[in-house]
């Protein structure tokens, strides 16, 4: 076996992290601070709260692993169910409460 078969890397290995020479061009080793993927979650006010709520919903419903069209369909169905439930509550709940209050003779 000749000493030429074992080639040394062209650049020295950086300290603290091993970066193989075959992958150094393909892997981005540093993150640009302007490319913060959680920047929308750090916004002040209602936009930040909405983005944190939406991100939490994505994680809890595992929508992050869905295709975009599946996520939209799932969100649409869930919004329809929520809106129909709220409509039913506001239409049917007040008369039932009024009947109950009349039955116990409060009103």
Secondary structure as UniProt FT lines:
FT   TURN            3..4
FT   TURN            15..16
FT   TURN            21..26
FT   HELIX           33..35
FT   TURN            37..38
FT   HELIX           39..42
FT   HELIX           45..60
FT   TURN            61..62
FT   HELIX           63..65
FT   HELIX           68..103
FT   TURN            104..105
//
